[in-house]
Amino acid sequence: MTTLNAIIMEVGKDPAVYKLSTAIDKQLEEIASILGGNFVSSRLFEVGNGLSLHIFLNDMAIPLQLTANRRFPEPDQDQIIYGNALFLIIDDTNGDEEGALDIPNSICDIFISKLKESLLPCNGDEKPNLDAEIFVENPGTNEERQFKWEEVQAPGKEEELKFIGQGYVRIVDDGICDILEVRGRYFKQKYLKKKQKNFQ
């Protein structure tokens, strides 16, 4: 078997079966291509036998201002999926080693039906709330900091810039390395001031 079933949810379309390569390196490239960049995943729910359905999303969807796709059900209706999403079955104990597992056709049909029922389509003009724009670095440690991605001008002539990495997201190698290039756009972390605690 050279492909496995996953479920794709493209902006403006119903969820559908997507054939993904079983070779992990190729699988990662295909996921990045579908989602339009680097990605993150979250475990949605366990499906049995140590397997879970995970959702994969572009981790720069909000800074890139990708189109609103679907809204989560209550009580999380304020949470919106921006850009395309991919749903994969992952073995929770060996996920990184095995990659995604095949979703049988009959189970795909059930998942697609449930996703259509649970994740309502957006109009496409929804904007993220302010909290969704805030990212956290080193959560739960003394070095925890909050930041937003701020779009900036290219730090020099694009043809003369050097980069670290060759994927969809590259770091500008300018000695400081604090600017990302994503599909021809440049972003820098803008750190937020820590909130003052009120003592009473």
N, C-alpha and C positions, 0 to 999 in steps of 0.2 A: 504494500500500500504506500503510495507516494504522496497522497493528500489525505487530509482529515476534515471533517465538518466543523465549522465554527458558525457563529451567527453574526452578521453585519447589520448595523443600523446606521444607514447613511442619512444625511440631512435631507428631509423632504420625501423620504421613501419609507415603505414598510420594512420591518426586519426581514432578512432573508438568509438562506444558507450561503456560506462562503467556503470555498475549497482552499484550505491553507496547506502549505507544504509540511511534510512530517520532519524534514531536516531542520534542526533547531536554528542554525545560522540563517538559512533561507527564510524560515518562519519569522524570525526577528526583523529581517529586511522587509518582508511582506507586511507585517503589522505596522512598521514605521511608515511604509508607503500609504497604506490604507488610512492611517490616522494623520498623516501629513507632518510627521516629526517624531521627536522622542516621546515616550509614552510612560504612563504609570498604570497600575492595575489595583483594583480593590476587590476583595472577596464579597460577593453578594449573599450567597447562601450555600449551605452544604447540600449535596444531592445524594449522599450515601457512599458507603465504602471508602471514606476518607477523601472523597472527591468534592470539589466545590465549583460553582459557576462564578467566574471572575469577569469583571468589566474592565476593558482596556480603553484608555482615553489619552489624547494628546495633553501632555503636562503643561504646555504653554498655550492652551486653547484660549484662555481669557486674555492674556497679553496680546495674542495674535488676533483677537476679536473675531474668532470663528463664529459661524452662525449658530444660533440656538437650535437645538435638535429636539430633545424630549425633556419632559418634566417628570421628576420622581413623584410617586403617589404621596398622599397625606400620611404622616404629618410632615413629610420632607418636601412638600410641593414648591418650596422656595429654591430647592436644589435643581439646577438645570444642567443637562449634558450639552456642551458646546462642541460642535464639529462631529465627526463620525465616531461611532463606538463599535467595539468588537467584543463579543462574548465568547469565552473559551472555558472548557472544563480543564481544571488543573488538579493534579494530585497534590494535596496539601503537604504531604511528607516528602515527596520527591519532585516538587514542581520545577525547581531550577534545573534539575538534572534531566528531566524527561520532556519538559516543554508541555505544550497543550496535548490533550487526548481527544480522540474522535468522539463526536456526539452522534449517536445513531440517528438515522433519518426520522424515526418515529418520535424520538425525544426532541429533536430539532423542532418538529411541528408543535409539540406541547410548549416548548420554551418560546417559540415565536408567537403563539397565541397568547401566552401569559404576558410577554413583553408588550404586545400591542394593547392589551387590556390595562396593564399597570402603568406604562410610561406613555403619557399623553403627548401628542405632537405639539410643538411650540409654533407660534406664528412666524418665528424667524427674526423678529425685531426686538426680542427680549434682551435686556442688558443685565450683566451680573450685578448683584448687590455689592456694596462696598466691602463686606467681609470676605467675599469670594476672591477679591483681588489681592488679599493679604496672604503671603506665604510665610512659613515658619522654618527657620534654620536651627538645627541642633535642639529640637524640642525636648523639654524636660530636663535640660542641663543648665548650668550657670552661664553658658555661652548662648543660650536661646535668644534669637533676635527675629523680629518681624520685618518683612520688607515687601515692597511692590516691585514689579518689573516695570521700568520706565523706558519708553522707546527713545532712543538717542540717534544723533547723526553718526554716520560711519566715522571712526576716529582716524581719518586719513583717506587717501585715494584708494578705492576698493581694489584696484588692480595691484597695488603695492602692499596691501595688508598680508600678514602671515597669520595662519590659523593653526589651532590645535584641534585635531579630530577631523574626520571626513564625512560625518553623517549629516543628518538634517540640521543639527544644532552644533555649531563650532564655536570655540573660544578664540577671541582675538588675542593673538600672542604679541602683546605690546609691552611686555615687562610687568604690567600690572595684572593682566588677565582677568579683568572684571567686567568685560563686555562680551555678550553672546551674539552671534550672527545666526538668525533663523530665517531661512528662505529669503535672503536679501534684505532683511530688516535687522536692526541692531537694538539690543536691550541691555540695560544695566540695573543692578539691584539698587533700589532706593530704600535705605533703612529707615524705619519708623522709630520715633522716640518712645521710650518705655513709658507706660502709663504710671503716673504717680499714685501711690497707695495712700488713701486717707486713713489716718489713725484717729480714733475717737475715744 
